[in-house]
Amino acid sequence: MVDKEKISGLVDGEMDERNELSAYNAVKHSSEALETWRRYHIIRDVVRAEAKPGLSLDRFKAALDKEPTVIAPRVRGFKRPVDASWMKIAASFAVIAVVGWLGVAENSPVEV
């Protein structure tokens, strides 16, 4: 298993000496790590516009073709949240009705 984060830090020069030495050893002893290191250098050179004009990207393309295709899950249609404003209005009317009914019931004379 290649620790791509360590290799990226090694390529970018963002590691302390201890981690840098272990990353160099990993690259030196693992063909997968070495290929990752090479790809990261190509990417860095392209991003920084330091790529050489005659740079052959055949190995990079071949490695990219070997990568598994990630199929994203289908995106479901956007569901709008239920508009709750009608519920607020209905609750307001219910409160007004209850308060009004209690107020009328208190003021009405009791028949004996």
Biopython code that builds the backbone (N, CA, C, O; Angstrom):
import numpy as np
from Bio.PDB.StructureBuilder import StructureBuilder

atoms = [
    (1, "MET", "N", (0.853, -1.185, 0.000)),
    (1, "MET", "CA", (0.000, 0.000, 0.000)),
    (1, "MET", "C", (0.894, 1.242, 0.000)),
    (1, "MET", "O", (1.781, 1.383, 0.842)),
    (2, "VAL", "N", (0.655, 2.106, -0.924)),
    (2, "VAL", "CA", (1.450, 3.316, -1.072)),
    (2, "VAL", "C", (0.766, 4.440, -0.302)),
    (2, "VAL", "O", (-0.430, 4.681, -0.467)),
    (3, "ASP", "N", (1.534, 5.121, 0.535)),
    (3, "ASP", "CA", (0.995, 6.273, 1.245)),
    (3, "ASP", "C", (1.162, 7.487, 0.339)),
    (3, "ASP", "O", (2.204, 8.142, 0.337)),
    (4, "LYS", "N", (0.121, 7.773, -0.427)),
    (4, "LYS", "CA", (0.193, 8.827, -1.441)),
    (4, "LYS", "C", (0.388, 10.207, -0.815)),
    (4, "LYS", "O", (0.984, 11.092, -1.429)),
    (5, "GLU", "N", (-0.110, 10.386, 0.393)),
    (5, "GLU", "CA", (0.055, 11.682, 1.053)),
    (5, "GLU", "C", (1.529, 11.935, 1.371)),
    (5, "GLU", "O", (2.018, 13.054, 1.216)),
    (6, "LYS", "N", (2.239, 10.884, 1.818)),
    (6, "LYS", "CA", (3.666, 11.045, 2.107)),
    (6, "LYS", "C", (4.445, 11.317, 0.827)),
    (6, "LYS", "O", (5.345, 12.157, 0.805)),
    (7, "ILE", "N", (4.099, 10.605, -0.235)),
    (7, "ILE", "CA", (4.804, 10.810, -1.503)),
    (7, "ILE", "C", (4.541, 12.217, -2.028)),
    (7, "ILE", "O", (5.444, 12.863, -2.559)),
    (8, "SER", "N", (3.318, 12.687, -1.880)),
    (8, "SER", "CA", (2.991, 14.046, -2.305)),
    (8, "SER", "C", (3.791, 15.069, -1.504)),
    (8, "SER", "O", (4.303, 16.039, -2.063)),
    (9, "GLY", "N", (3.897, 14.851, -0.202)),
    (9, "GLY", "CA", (4.699, 15.742, 0.633)),
    (9, "GLY", "C", (6.167, 15.711, 0.253)),
    (9, "GLY", "O", (6.855, 16.730, 0.308)),
    (10, "LEU", "N", (6.643, 14.534, -0.133)),
    (10, "LEU", "CA", (8.030, 14.390, -0.565)),
    (10, "LEU", "C", (8.273, 15.165, -1.853)),
    (10, "LEU", "O", (9.275, 15.869, -1.978)),
    (11, "VAL", "N", (7.368, 15.036, -2.800)),
    (11, "VAL", "CA", (7.496, 15.736, -4.083)),
    (11, "VAL", "C", (7.445, 17.249, -3.877)),
    (11, "VAL", "O", (8.183, 17.994, -4.521)),
    (12, "ASP", "N", (6.577, 17.696, -2.982)),
    (12, "ASP", "CA", (6.415, 19.137, -2.751)),
    (12, "ASP", "C", (7.436, 19.712, -1.784)),
    (12, "ASP", "O", (7.484, 20.926, -1.586)),
    (13, "GLY", "N", (8.260, 18.849, -1.174)),
    (13, "GLY", "CA", (9.258, 19.326, -0.219)),
    (13, "GLY", "C", (8.658, 19.823, 1.077)),
    (13, "GLY", "O", (9.171, 20.766, 1.679)),
    (14, "GLU", "N", (7.573, 19.197, 1.515)),
    (14, "GLU", "CA", (6.856, 19.646, 2.710)),
    (14, "GLU", "C", (6.994, 18.675, 3.879)),
    (14, "GLU", "O", (6.113, 18.627, 4.738)),
    (15, "MET", "N", (8.080, 17.898, 3.935)),
    (15, "MET", "CA", (8.225, 16.904, 4.998)),
    (15, "MET", "C", (9.426, 17.233, 5.874)),
    (15, "MET", "O", (10.384, 17.870, 5.436)),
    (16, "ASP", "N", (9.349, 16.781, 7.130)),
    (16, "ASP", "CA", (10.526, 16.900, 7.980)),
    (16, "ASP", "C", (11.504, 15.784, 7.612)),
    (16, "ASP", "O", (11.155, 14.869, 6.866)),
    (17, "GLU", "N", (12.717, 15.861, 8.131)),
    (17, "GLU", "CA", (13.777, 14.944, 7.700)),
    (17, "GLU", "C", (13.457, 13.485, 8.000)),
    (17, "GLU", "O", (13.736, 12.614, 7.176)),
    (18, "ARG", "N", (12.876, 13.204, 9.161)),
    (18, "ARG", "CA", (12.581, 11.822, 9.545)),
    (18, "ARG", "C", (11.567, 11.187, 8.592)),
    (18, "ARG", "O", (11.779, 10.080, 8.096)),
    (19, "ASN", "N", (10.480, 11.888, 8.346)),
    (19, "ASN", "CA", (9.459, 11.365, 7.437)),
    (19, "ASN", "C", (9.963, 11.327, 6.001)),
    (19, "ASN", "O", (9.585, 10.451, 5.224)),
    (20, "GLU", "N", (10.810, 12.275, 5.660)),
    (20, "GLU", "CA", (11.358, 12.312, 4.307)),
    (20, "GLU", "C", (12.197, 11.067, 4.028)),
    (20, "GLU", "O", (12.122, 10.496, 2.940)),
    (21, "LEU", "N", (12.987, 10.652, 5.001)),
    (21, "LEU", "CA", (13.823, 9.467, 4.841)),
    (21, "LEU", "C", (12.975, 8.210, 4.686)),
    (21, "LEU", "O", (13.279, 7.359, 3.849)),
    (22, "SER", "N", (11.917, 8.083, 5.481)),
    (22, "SER", "CA", (11.053, 6.898, 5.356)),
    (22, "SER", "C", (10.310, 6.904, 4.019)),
    (22, "SER", "O", (10.085, 5.844, 3.436)),
    (23, "ALA", "N", (9.928, 8.077, 3.531)),
    (23, "ALA", "CA", (9.254, 8.155, 2.230)),
    (23, "ALA", "C", (10.214, 7.799, 1.101)),
    (23, "ALA", "O", (9.832, 7.105, 0.159)),
    (24, "TYR", "N", (11.468, 8.272, 1.189)),
    (24, "TYR", "CA", (12.472, 7.901, 0.182)),
    (24, "TYR", "C", (12.682, 6.390, 0.158)),
    (24, "TYR", "O", (12.772, 5.789, -0.912)),
    (25, "ASN", "N", (12.761, 5.782, 1.331)),
    (25, "ASN", "CA", (12.943, 4.329, 1.394)),
    (25, "ASN", "C", (11.751, 3.597, 0.786)),
    (25, "ASN", "O", (11.925, 2.588, 0.102)),
    (26, "ALA", "N", (10.548, 4.096, 1.030)),
    (26, "ALA", "CA", (9.359, 3.470, 0.450)),
    (26, "ALA", "C", (9.403, 3.553, -1.067)),
    (26, "ALA", "O", (9.075, 2.584, -1.751)),
    (27, "VAL", "N", (9.804, 4.701, -1.597)),
    (27, "VAL", "CA", (9.890, 4.874, -3.049)),
    (27, "VAL", "C", (10.984, 3.981, -3.623)),
    (27, "VAL", "O", (10.838, 3.424, -4.711)),
    (28, "LYS", "N", (12.074, 3.853, -2.885)),
    (28, "LYS", "CA", (13.207, 3.069, -3.372)),
    (28, "LYS", "C", (12.889, 1.567, -3.413)),
    (28, "LYS", "O", (13.408, 0.853, -4.270)),
    (29, "HIS", "N", (12.047, 1.086, -2.500)),
    (29, "HIS", "CA", (11.807, -0.348, -2.380)),
    (29, "HIS", "C", (10.466, -0.806, -2.951)),
    (29, "HIS", "O", (10.173, -2.001, -2.921)),
    (30, "SER", "N", (9.660, 0.087, -3.460)),
    (30, "SER", "CA", (8.342, -0.299, -3.977)),
    (30, "SER", "C", (8.153, 0.269, -5.382)),
    (30, "SER", "O", (8.252, 1.476, -5.601)),
    (31, "SER", "N", (7.882, -0.625, -6.322)),
    (31, "SER", "CA", (7.676, -0.156, -7.700)),
    (31, "SER", "C", (6.403, 0.682, -7.809)),
    (31, "SER", "O", (6.339, 1.630, -8.592)),
    (32, "GLU", "N", (5.394, 0.325, -7.020)),
    (32, "GLU", "CA", (4.144, 1.098, -7.033)),
    (32, "GLU", "C", (4.393, 2.514, -6.503)),
    (32, "GLU", "O", (3.887, 3.490, -7.058)),
    (33, "ALA", "N", (5.171, 2.615, -5.432)),
    (33, "ALA", "CA", (5.494, 3.934, -4.872)),
    (33, "ALA", "C", (6.337, 4.743, -5.852)),
    (33, "ALA", "O", (6.164, 5.956, -5.974)),
    (34, "LEU", "N", (7.248, 4.070, -6.547)),
    (34, "LEU", "CA", (8.094, 4.756, -7.524)),
    (34, "LEU", "C", (7.259, 5.311, -8.672)),
    (34, "LEU", "O", (7.492, 6.437, -9.113)),
    (35, "GLU", "N", (6.292, 4.543, -9.161)),
    (35, "GLU", "CA", (5.409, 5.030, -10.234)),
    (35, "GLU", "C", (4.554, 6.200, -9.749)),
    (35, "GLU", "O", (4.336, 7.164, -10.483)),
    (36, "THR", "N", (4.077, 6.110, -8.519)),
    (36, "THR", "CA", (3.302, 7.219, -7.953)),
    (36, "THR", "C", (4.165, 8.471, -7.864)),
    (36, "THR", "O", (3.715, 9.569, -8.192)),
    (37, "TRP", "N", (5.413, 8.300, -7.417)),
    (37, "TRP", "CA", (6.351, 9.415, -7.307)),
    (37, "TRP", "C", (6.591, 10.050, -8.672)),
    (37, "TRP", "O", (6.616, 11.274, -8.793)),
    (38, "ARG", "N", (6.768, 9.221, -9.700)),
    (38, "ARG", "CA", (6.982, 9.744, -11.063)),
    (38, "ARG", "C", (5.762, 10.521, -11.556)),
    (38, "ARG", "O", (5.890, 11.607, -12.121)),
    (39, "ARG", "N", (4.566, 9.943, -11.333)),
    (39, "ARG", "CA", (3.342, 10.624, -11.774)),
    (39, "ARG", "C", (3.179, 11.966, -11.063)),
    (39, "ARG", "O", (2.809, 12.962, -11.685)),
    (40, "TYR", "N", (3.454, 11.989, -9.767)),
    (40, "TYR", "CA", (3.315, 13.238, -9.020)),
    (40, "TYR", "C", (4.298, 14.293, -9.516)),
    (40, "TYR", "O", (3.969, 15.479, -9.532)),
    (41, "HIS", "N", (5.489, 13.883, -9.917)),
    (41, "HIS", "CA", (6.450, 14.841, -10.469)),
    (41, "HIS", "C", (5.964, 15.385, -11.810)),
    (41, "HIS", "O", (6.117, 16.573, -12.092)),
    (42, "ILE", "N", (5.384, 14.527, -12.629)),
    (42, "ILE", "CA", (4.840, 14.996, -13.914)),
    (42, "ILE", "C", (3.721, 16.002, -13.667)),
    (42, "ILE", "O", (3.667, 17.060, -14.294)),
    (43, "ILE", "N", (2.832, 15.655, -12.745)),
    (43, "ILE", "CA", (1.713, 16.550, -12.430)),
    (43, "ILE", "C", (2.233, 17.884, -11.897)),
    (43, "ILE", "O", (1.760, 18.947, -12.299)),
    (44, "ARG", "N", (3.217, 17.822, -10.985)),
    (44, "ARG", "CA", (3.781, 19.055, -10.427)),
    (44, "ARG", "C", (4.395, 19.917, -11.522)),
    (44, "ARG", "O", (4.204, 21.133, -11.546)),
    (45, "ASP", "N", (5.138, 19.276, -12.432)),
    (45, "ASP", "CA", (5.778, 20.038, -13.509)),
    (45, "ASP", "C", (4.745, 20.693, -14.421)),
    (45, "ASP", "O", (4.926, 21.831, -14.856)),
    (46, "VAL", "N", (3.665, 19.975, -14.708)),
    (46, "VAL", "CA", (2.624, 20.536, -15.573)),
    (46, "VAL", "C", (1.920, 21.693, -14.869)),
    (46, "VAL", "O", (1.673, 22.735, -15.476)),
    (47, "VAL", "N", (1.600, 21.508, -13.595)),
    (47, "VAL", "CA", (0.899, 22.558, -12.851)),
    (47, "VAL", "C", (1.760, 23.809, -12.724)),
    (47, "VAL", "O", (1.252, 24.927, -12.815)),
    (48, "ARG", "N", (3.042, 23.628, -12.516)),
    (48, "ARG", "CA", (3.946, 24.771, -12.370)),
    (48, "ARG", "C", (4.481, 25.268, -13.708)),
    (48, "ARG", "O", (5.345, 26.143, -13.748)),
    (49, "ALA", "N", (3.980, 24.724, -14.780)),
    (49, "ALA", "CA", (4.407, 25.093, -16.137)),
    (49, "ALA", "C", (5.898, 24.857, -16.325)),
    (49, "ALA", "O", (6.567, 25.622, -17.020)),
    (50, "GLU", "N", (6.421, 23.802, -15.709)),
    (50, "GLU", "CA", (7.826, 23.452, -15.849)),
    (50, "GLU", "C", (8.005, 22.209, -16.717)),
    (50, "GLU", "O", (9.110, 21.679, -16.824)),
    (51, "ALA", "N", (6.932, 21.749, -17.327)),
    (51, "ALA", "CA", (7.007, 20.526, -18.126)),
    (51, "ALA", "C", (7.895, 20.756, -19.339)),
    (51, "ALA", "O", (7.865, 21.817, -19.962)),
    (52, "LYS", "N", (8.663, 19.766, -19.649)),
    (52, "LYS", "CA", (9.561, 19.854, -20.802)),
    (52, "LYS", "C", (8.748, 19.662, -22.079)),
    (52, "LYS", "O", (7.802, 18.876, -22.087)),
    (53, "PRO", "N", (9.095, 20.359, -23.149)),
    (53, "PRO", "CA", (8.304, 20.282, -24.378)),
    (53, "PRO", "C", (8.199, 18.868, -24.945)),
    (53, "PRO", "O", (7.155, 18.506, -25.487)),
    (54, "GLY", "N", (9.239, 18.072, -24.835)),
    (54, "GLY", "CA", (9.215, 16.728, -25.407)),
    (54, "GLY", "C", (8.780, 15.667, -24.419)),
    (54, "GLY", "O", (9.059, 14.486, -24.630)),
    (55, "LEU", "N", (8.101, 16.051, -23.343)),
    (55, "LEU", "CA", (7.710, 15.118, -22.299)),
    (55, "LEU", "C", (6.726, 14.092, -22.843)),
    (55, "LEU", "O", (5.687, 14.444, -23.400)),
    (56, "SER", "N", (7.067, 12.828, -22.675)),
    (56, "SER", "CA", (6.185, 11.759, -23.129)),
    (56, "SER", "C", (5.242, 11.390, -21.992)),
    (56, "SER", "O", (5.680, 11.050, -20.893)),
    (57, "LEU", "N", (3.991, 11.459, -22.260)),
    (57, "LEU", "CA", (3.001, 11.143, -21.242)),
    (57, "LEU", "C", (2.409, 9.751, -21.429)),
    (57, "LEU", "O", (1.376, 9.430, -20.842)),
    (58, "ASP", "N", (3.058, 8.925, -22.240)),
    (58, "ASP", "CA", (2.518, 7.595, -22.507)),
    (58, "ASP", "C", (2.385, 6.766, -21.236)),
    (58, "ASP", "O", (1.356, 6.126, -21.016)),
    (59, "ARG", "N", (3.423, 6.774, -20.398)),
    (59, "ARG", "CA", (3.341, 6.002, -19.156)),
    (59, "ARG", "C", (2.255, 6.554, -18.247)),
    (59, "ARG", "O", (1.537, 5.801, -17.589)),
    (60, "PHE", "N", (2.141, 7.878, -18.219)),
    (60, "PHE", "CA", (1.107, 8.490, -17.392)),
    (60, "PHE", "C", (-0.282, 8.101, -17.894)),
    (60, "PHE", "O", (-1.164, 7.780, -17.098)),
    (61, "LYS", "N", (-0.474, 8.129, -19.201)),
    (61, "LYS", "CA", (-1.761, 7.745, -19.780)),
    (61, "LYS", "C", (-2.065, 6.279, -19.516)),
    (61, "LYS", "O", (-3.204, 5.923, -19.211)),
    (62, "ALA", "N", (-1.044, 5.421, -19.633)),
    (62, "ALA", "CA", (-1.243, 3.993, -19.381)),
    (62, "ALA", "C", (-1.632, 3.754, -17.925)),
    (62, "ALA", "O", (-2.518, 2.948, -17.641)),
    (63, "ALA", "N", (-0.974, 4.448, -17.011)),
    (63, "ALA", "CA", (-1.315, 4.304, -15.593)),
    (63, "ALA", "C", (-2.713, 4.829, -15.317)),
    (63, "ALA", "O", (-3.445, 4.265, -14.503)),
    (64, "LEU", "N", (-3.083, 5.905, -15.992)),
    (64, "LEU", "CA", (-4.421, 6.460, -15.818)),
    (64, "LEU", "C", (-5.484, 5.500, -16.342)),
    (64, "LEU", "O", (-6.560, 5.376, -15.758)),
    (65, "ASP", "N", (-5.173, 4.820, -17.450)),
    (65, "ASP", "CA", (-6.109, 3.839, -17.994)),
    (65, "ASP", "C", (-6.294, 2.653, -17.059)),
    (65, "ASP", "O", (-7.355, 2.029, -17.055)),
    (66, "LYS", "N", (-5.271, 2.334, -16.265)),
    (66, "LYS", "CA", (-5.358, 1.211, -15.328)),
    (66, "LYS", "C", (-6.183, 1.552, -14.092)),
    (66, "LYS", "O", (-6.667, 0.654, -13.402)),
    (67, "GLU", "N", (-6.341, 2.826, -13.811)),
    (67, "GLU", "CA", (-7.099, 3.239, -12.632)),
    (67, "GLU", "C", (-8.551, 2.795, -12.779)),
    (67, "GLU", "O", (-9.108, 2.847, -13.876)),
    (68, "PRO", "N", (-9.166, 2.357, -11.680)),
    (68, "PRO", "CA", (-10.566, 1.943, -11.764)),
    (68, "PRO", "C", (-11.473, 3.144, -12.021)),
    (68, "PRO", "O", (-11.218, 4.253, -11.553)),
    (69, "THR", "N", (-12.520, 2.893, -12.765)),
    (69, "THR", "CA", (-13.491, 3.937, -13.048)),
    (69, "THR", "C", (-14.432, 4.052, -11.858)),
    (69, "THR", "O", (-15.026, 3.063, -11.428)),
    (70, "VAL", "N", (-14.562, 5.240, -11.339)),
    (70, "VAL", "CA", (-15.452, 5.470, -10.211)),
    (70, "VAL", "C", (-16.792, 5.913, -10.767)),
    (70, "VAL", "O", (-16.902, 6.937, -11.442)),
    (71, "ILE", "N", (-17.792, 5.127, -10.469)),
    (71, "ILE", "CA", (-19.136, 5.456, -10.948)),
    (71, "ILE", "C", (-19.889, 6.086, -9.789)),
    (71, "ILE", "O", (-20.131, 5.453, -8.762)),
    (72, "ALA", "N", (-20.243, 7.317, -9.977)),
    (72, "ALA", "CA", (-20.953, 8.046, -8.927)),
    (72, "ALA", "C", (-22.405, 7.585, -8.887)),
    (72, "ALA", "O", (-22.979, 7.235, -9.918)),
    (73, "PRO", "N", (-22.990, 7.585, -7.705)),
    (73, "PRO", "CA", (-24.397, 7.199, -7.622)),
    (73, "PRO", "C", (-25.272, 8.208, -8.358)),
    (73, "PRO", "O", (-24.924, 9.380, -8.496)),
    (74, "ARG", "N", (-26.410, 7.718, -8.823)),
    (74, "ARG", "CA", (-27.321, 8.610, -9.536)),
    (74, "ARG", "C", (-27.815, 9.693, -8.599)),
    (74, "ARG", "O", (-28.110, 9.450, -7.428)),
    (75, "VAL", "N", (-27.894, 10.869, -9.136)),
    (75, "VAL", "CA", (-28.385, 11.993, -8.356)),
    (75, "VAL", "C", (-29.896, 12.018, -8.488)),
    (75, "VAL", "O", (-30.447, 12.089, -9.586)),
    (76, "ARG", "N", (-30.532, 11.959, -7.366)),
    (76, "ARG", "CA", (-31.997, 12.008, -7.395)),
    (76, "ARG", "C", (-32.446, 13.440, -7.624)),
    (76, "ARG", "O", (-31.715, 14.393, -7.356)),
    (77, "GLY", "N", (-33.647, 13.564, -8.119)),
    (77, "GLY", "CA", (-34.186, 14.896, -8.339)),
    (77, "GLY", "C", (-34.249, 15.672, -7.037)),
    (77, "GLY", "O", (-34.472, 15.101, -5.969)),
    (78, "PHE", "N", (-34.056, 16.943, -7.132)),
    (78, "PHE", "CA", (-34.073, 17.791, -5.945)),
    (78, "PHE", "C", (-35.483, 17.853, -5.395)),
    (78, "PHE", "O", (-36.420, 18.233, -6.098)),
    (79, "LYS", "N", (-35.628, 17.478, -4.135)),
    (79, "LYS", "CA", (-36.939, 17.560, -3.496)),
    (79, "LYS", "C", (-37.006, 18.848, -2.695)),
    (79, "LYS", "O", (-36.179, 19.115, -1.823)),
    (80, "ARG", "N", (-37.999, 19.618, -3.015)),
    (80, "ARG", "CA", (-38.190, 20.845, -2.252)),
    (80, "ARG", "C", (-38.775, 20.484, -0.902)),
    (80, "ARG", "O", (-39.642, 19.615, -0.811)),
    (81, "PRO", "N", (-38.311, 21.139, 0.140)),
    (81, "PRO", "CA", (-38.904, 20.871, 1.444)),
    (81, "PRO", "C", (-40.365, 21.308, 1.444)),
    (81, "PRO", "O", (-40.750, 22.253, 0.755)),
    (82, "VAL", "N", (-41.151, 20.610, 2.218)),
    (82, "VAL", "CA", (-42.578, 20.930, 2.286)),
    (82, "VAL", "C", (-42.725, 22.353, 2.801)),
    (82, "VAL", "O", (-42.131, 22.734, 3.810)),
    (83, "ASP", "N", (-43.521, 23.119, 2.093)),
    (83, "ASP", "CA", (-43.746, 24.500, 2.498)),
    (83, "ASP", "C", (-44.650, 24.490, 3.730)),
    (83, "ASP", "O", (-45.834, 24.166, 3.640)),
    (84, "ALA", "N", (-44.083, 24.843, 4.866)),
    (84, "ALA", "CA", (-44.802, 24.765, 6.133)),
    (84, "ALA", "C", (-45.537, 26.058, 6.473)),
    (84, "ALA", "O", (-46.104, 26.168, 7.560)),
    (85, "SER", "N", (-45.540, 27.032, 5.577)),
    (85, "SER", "CA", (-46.207, 28.295, 5.910)),
    (85, "SER", "C", (-47.714, 28.103, 6.073)),
    (85, "SER", "O", (-48.332, 28.794, 6.883)),
    (86, "TRP", "N", (-48.312, 27.191, 5.333)),
    (86, "TRP", "CA", (-49.748, 26.957, 5.488)),
    (86, "TRP", "C", (-50.041, 26.348, 6.856)),
    (86, "TRP", "O", (-51.107, 26.580, 7.427)),
    (87, "MET", "N", (-49.086, 25.561, 7.388)),
    (87, "MET", "CA", (-49.292, 24.972, 8.712)),
    (87, "MET", "C", (-49.250, 26.059, 9.790)),
    (87, "MET", "O", (-49.989, 25.995, 10.773)),
    (88, "LYS", "N", (-48.392, 27.043, 9.602)),
    (88, "LYS", "CA", (-48.305, 28.142, 10.564)),
    (88, "LYS", "C", (-49.599, 28.954, 10.562)),
    (88, "LYS", "O", (-50.096, 29.351, 11.616)),
    (89, "ILE", "N", (-50.126, 29.191, 9.384)),
    (89, "ILE", "CA", (-51.377, 29.949, 9.268)),
    (89, "ILE", "C", (-52.526, 29.172, 9.900)),
    (89, "ILE", "O", (-53.343, 29.747, 10.618)),
    (90, "ALA", "N", (-52.593, 27.860, 9.636)),
    (90, "ALA", "CA", (-53.656, 27.031, 10.208)),
    (90, "ALA", "C", (-53.548, 26.990, 11.731)),
    (90, "ALA", "O", (-54.564, 27.039, 12.424)),
    (91, "ALA", "N", (-52.331, 26.902, 12.254)),
    (91, "ALA", "CA", (-52.146, 26.888, 13.705)),
    (91, "ALA", "C", (-52.579, 28.217, 14.313)),
    (91, "ALA", "O", (-53.160, 28.246, 15.398)),
    (92, "SER", "N", (-52.298, 29.313, 13.620)),
    (92, "SER", "CA", (-52.716, 30.634, 14.111)),
    (92, "SER", "C", (-54.233, 30.724, 14.192)),
    (92, "SER", "O", (-54.775, 31.215, 15.182)),
    (93, "PHE", "N", (-54.921, 30.251, 13.156)),
    (93, "PHE", "CA", (-56.390, 30.265, 13.168)),
    (93, "PHE", "C", (-56.934, 29.370, 14.273)),
    (93, "PHE", "O", (-57.932, 29.710, 14.908)),
    (94, "ALA", "N", (-56.292, 28.231, 14.509)),
    (94, "ALA", "CA", (-56.749, 27.328, 15.565)),
    (94, "ALA", "C", (-56.610, 27.987, 16.934)),
    (94, "ALA", "O", (-57.506, 27.871, 17.770)),
    (95, "VAL", "N", (-55.497, 28.675, 17.170)),
    (95, "VAL", "CA", (-55.296, 29.360, 18.455)),
    (95, "VAL", "C", (-56.328, 30.465, 18.623)),
    (95, "VAL", "O", (-56.899, 30.622, 19.702)),
    (96, "ILE", "N", (-56.572, 31.226, 17.571)),
    (96, "ILE", "CA", (-57.568, 32.306, 17.641)),
    (96, "ILE", "C", (-58.949, 31.730, 17.935)),
    (96, "ILE", "O", (-59.698, 32.295, 18.732)),
    (97, "ALA", "N", (-59.292, 30.616, 17.302)),
    (97, "ALA", "CA", (-60.600, 29.994, 17.519)),
    (97, "ALA", "C", (-60.742, 29.507, 18.958)),
    (97, "ALA", "O", (-61.788, 29.712, 19.575)),
    (98, "VAL", "N", (-59.713, 28.868, 19.499)),
    (98, "VAL", "CA", (-59.788, 28.358, 20.875)),
    (98, "VAL", "C", (-59.886, 29.513, 21.859)),
    (98, "VAL", "O", (-60.714, 29.478, 22.769)),
    (99, "VAL", "N", (-59.051, 30.542, 21.689)),
    (99, "VAL", "CA", (-59.094, 31.694, 22.595)),
    (99, "VAL", "C", (-60.448, 32.385, 22.488)),
    (99, "VAL", "O", (-61.026, 32.762, 23.508)),
    (100, "GLY", "N", (-60.956, 32.556, 21.295)),
    (100, "GLY", "CA", (-62.263, 33.185, 21.112)),
    (100, "GLY", "C", (-63.378, 32.361, 21.733)),
    (100, "GLY", "O", (-64.277, 32.920, 22.361)),
    (101, "TRP", "N", (-63.339, 31.060, 21.573)),
    (101, "TRP", "CA", (-64.376, 30.190, 22.125)),
    (101, "TRP", "C", (-64.331, 30.219, 23.648)),
    (101, "TRP", "O", (-65.377, 30.261, 24.295)),
    (102, "LEU", "N", (-63.107, 30.195, 24.239)),
    (102, "LEU", "CA", (-62.995, 30.263, 25.698)),
    (102, "LEU", "C", (-63.459, 31.619, 26.217)),
    (102, "LEU", "O", (-64.087, 31.696, 27.273)),
    (103, "GLY", "N", (-63.157, 32.675, 25.492)),
    (103, "GLY", "CA", (-63.574, 34.011, 25.912)),
    (103, "GLY", "C", (-65.082, 34.157, 25.870)),
    (103, "GLY", "O", (-65.661, 34.769, 26.767)),
    (104, "VAL", "N", (-65.722, 33.622, 24.869)),
    (104, "VAL", "CA", (-67.176, 33.689, 24.752)),
    (104, "VAL", "C", (-67.813, 32.818, 25.820)),
    (104, "VAL", "O", (-68.824, 33.203, 26.407)),
    (105, "ALA", "N", (-67.243, 31.655, 26.080)),
    (105, "ALA", "CA", (-67.811, 30.742, 27.069)),
    (105, "ALA", "C", (-67.725, 31.328, 28.474)),
    (105, "ALA", "O", (-68.622, 31.083, 29.280)),
    (106, "GLU", "N", (-66.693, 32.085, 28.797)),
    (106, "GLU", "CA", (-66.553, 32.680, 30.127)),
    (106, "GLU", "C", (-67.556, 33.810, 30.335)),
    (106, "GLU", "O", (-68.057, 33.992, 31.444)),
    (107, "ASN", "N", (-67.849, 34.554, 29.303)),
    (107, "ASN", "CA", (-68.712, 35.725, 29.434)),
    (107, "ASN", "C", (-70.193, 35.404, 29.280)),
    (107, "ASN", "O", (-71.036, 36.256, 29.565)),
    (108, "SER", "N", (-70.522, 34.223, 28.846)),
    (108, "SER", "CA", (-71.941, 33.910, 28.656)),
    (108, "SER", "C", (-72.572, 33.536, 30.002)),
    (108, "SER", "O", (-71.945, 32.873, 30.828)),
    (109, "PRO", "N", (-73.813, 33.968, 30.210)),
    (109, "PRO", "CA", (-74.482, 33.643, 31.482)),
    (109, "PRO", "C", (-74.819, 32.155, 31.548)),
    (109, "PRO", "O", (-75.135, 31.524, 30.539)),
    (110, "VAL", "N", (-74.745, 31.626, 32.736)),
    (110, "VAL", "CA", (-75.030, 30.209, 32.952)),
    (110, "VAL", "C", (-76.524, 30.060, 33.171)),
    (110, "VAL", "O", (-77.095, 30.773, 33.996)),
    (111, "GLU", "N", (-77.165, 29.160, 32.460)),
    (111, "GLU", "CA", (-78.596, 28.914, 32.617)),
    (111, "GLU", "C", (-78.787, 27.837, 33.668)),
    (111, "GLU", "O", (-78.070, 26.837, 33.700)),
    (112, "VAL", "N", (-79.774, 28.065, 34.530)),
    (112, "VAL", "CA", (-80.046, 27.111, 35.591)),
    (112, "VAL", "C", (-81.279, 26.346, 35.311)),
    (112, "VAL", "O", (-81.667, 25.489, 36.104)),
]
sb = StructureBuilder()
sb.init_structure("model")
sb.init_model(0)
sb.init_chain("A")
sb.init_seg("    ")
for serial, (resi, resn, name, xyz) in enumerate(atoms, 1):
    if name == "N":
        sb.init_residue(resn, " ", resi, " ")
    sb.init_atom(name, np.array(xyz, "f"), 0.0, 1.0, " ", f" {name:<3s}", serial, name[0])
structure = sb.get_structure()
